[in-house]
């Protein structure tokens, strides 16, 4: 069975409630993994979700640990969370550069995808921080040095530009609108499969013995709205993407 590690797609929110003279705070935990997890498990793919707060301590630190998975998906998780293990951040100890380890794993045959979001690619205020990293080197994208978000609250329609590729095979009909994405260019040896507003939306690349994929929008709300995740093509698209990254097609 194809095995996928999805890192990210969770967050903690703190709210302050003011009630006249008095105030109190509350903290809530949220995840955005459900649409993707349901689509992949429905296709017979094993999904391990590593929430964002677990990534600094638990993300694999060696090629051998990554070998437990066929595909890794980074979704709305910044580079710092992977770079800065608690041993380094708190104790001041040397640790492997896990972005470099991830790139080495890809070149040896692994499949890596990055999905868009406020902490993907370069992200909100540049806080995704992937530009110039080893992961930047292996992705199909050319990551901006600046805040790369494009917010389209009015909705913007994707367009397939290469119908022959396995990732978009069977994804028939008109694609639903999206509400935003990360803007990037693509490397010379990458293939753009779909565009949005003239920018790359979905791009793929072979790197050494491995494969990489960049999806510029989110995997769920807000950028990827309910209309998109409930569209039958959503499950087909991401199932195809994982199988292609795992070199099953």
N, C-alpha and C positions, 0 to 999 in steps of 0.2 A: 504494500500500500504506500502511495506517495505521502510523504510527511512534510508538513510546512510549519515553520516557526513564524508567527506574526508578533513582532515587537512594537509596542506602543499602543495607540488607540485606547487610552484611558486617561482620566484626569481627576483631580480633586479640586472642588470648588469651596471657597469660604465666603459666607455671606454675613453681613452685620445687619441686624434687625433693630430698628429704632421704634420704640413705643413710648412716646412722650418723653418723660425724664429718663427712662431706663432703656438700655440696649443690651443685646446679647448676640453672640455669633453662633453660627452652625456650619458644619462641614459635611459635604456630601461627596460620594464617589460615583463616577460615571464611566461607562465604556461605550465605545462606538464599534465594537467588533462584530456585533450580532449579524448584520446583513452578510458580511463576507464569510464569517464562520458557517452560517447556515447554508450559503451557496456552495462552499467547498465541501463540507461534510455531506451535503446532499449528493455530491458527485463522487462520493467514496474516497475523499481525501482526508487524511488525518491532520487535524489542526491543533497546534499547541500555541496558546496565547500567553505572552509574557507582558503583563501590564507595565505601563511606563515606570511606575515606582519600583518595580523589580529589576528593571534593565541595568542600572548601574552595578548592582551586585551580582546578578545572575546571568547576564548575557555571555554566551560562550567566549572563552579566552584563547582557544586554540583551534586549529584546523580539525584536530581529532574530535573535539566536542561538537563542532559544526557538522561533522560527518554523520551525526544522528539524524540530520534533516536533508531532504532533497532540495528544498527551497526555503529561503528566508525573505520575508516581506517586512520592510521598515515602513511604518505608517504613522505619521505625525509624532515622531520621536526624534529629538534633536541629536546632533553629533556628540554634544557634551555628555549625554547620558551613557553613550557607549564608550567614549574616551576615558571618562573619569570614574574608575572603580573606587569604592569607599577606601580601599587600602591606600590609594594615591591621594584622594581628596581629603581624607581625615588623618591618615597616619603618615603621609609623606613618603610612601614606599613606591618602588618601581613596579610597574605592571606592564603586560603586553599592550601594544596599541591595537585594540580590537577592531578598529576600522581597517588597519593594514592586514590583520588576520582574516577578516571577512573578504578582502580583495584577493588575498592569496587563495582562499578556499574557492572563490569563483573561478580563478584561473585554472585551478585543478579540476574543475568540473561542476561546481555548485551553481545554483540558480538564485539570483538576487533580484528582487523588485523593490522599488521605492514608489509609494503612493503619496499623492499630494496632501497638503495640509499646512497649518500655521507653523509647524515645526518640521517640515519636510523641505528638501532641497535647500534654498537659503532662507526661505520662510519669513515670518512676520518680524520686521525690524532686523532682518539678517540673523535671527536667533536659531534658525535651523543649522547654520554654520557648517554645511557640508562642502562648500566650495574649497578647492585646493586639497581636499583629503584623499586618502586612498580609495574611498568609496566613490568619490567624484570621478576618479580616473577610470573606473570600470563601468559606470552607468552609461547609458546611451546619451544622456543629457549633457549639455554644457551649462553649468549652474551659474547664475548671475551672482555678482558680488554684492548685490543690493537686495532689499525687500522685493521679492519676486511675485507677490500675490496679485492676481487680477480678480477683483470682485465684480460679479455680474448679477446683481439682484433681480434684474429684469429677465434673466435666463438667456442662455446662449446655446446654440444647437451644434452638437458634434457632427463631424463628417468623416466617413471612412475614405481613405485615399489609397489603400492597398488591400483589396478584397481577397487576394490570393493567399495571404498569410494564414497559418494555422491558428493564430491567436484570435482572429476575427471570423474564422470559419463557422458557419451556422448562426452567426449573429445577424439575423435578417431584419429587414424593415427599418423604419426611422428610429434613430436613437432619441431618447428623451433629453430634455434640456438639462444643463448644469448651471450652478449658481456661482461658480468661481473655480480658479485653478492657479497653479504655480507656472509662471512663464519661464521657459528655458529654450535654448537652441539645442541642436543635436550634433553629435560628432560625425565626422565624415563617413565612418563605416557603420553608422546606425541606420535603421529603417524606420521611417515614420509610417504608422499604420492608420492613425486617425488624427484629425486636427480639430481645433475649436477656435473660432474667430481668427483663423489664419495662423495660429500658433500650434506647435505639437501638443497633442493630447496623449497619445500612446505611441511609444517608440521602443524598439528592441535592438539588441546588439549581441554578437558573439564575442567572447573575450577568452582567449586561450581555449581551454576545454569546456568552459562554462558559458552561461548565457545571462543577460541582464535585461530588465524591462523598467521603463519609467512611465507611470500613469500620473498625469499632471493634476488631476482632480482628486477629490476625497473618495473614500470607499463607502461613505454614508453621509447623512446630514451634518453640516449644513450645505457644503458645496455640492454633494451628490444627493439630491433630494429624494423623498419617498417615491416619486414617480419613476426615478431611475432604478432604485434598488428593488422595486416591485415589478419592474419590467422583466419579462422572461429572458431577455438578452443579457441581463446583468449576470445571472448564474452561469450562462454559457460562456460569456466573455472571460470571467475570472477563472472558471474551471479550465478553459482553454489555455489561459495565461500560465497557470501553475503547471499544467501538463507539458507545455512547451518549455518552460524554465527547467523542468525536471528531465528534459530531453526524451519525453515520451512521444513527441510528435515533431 
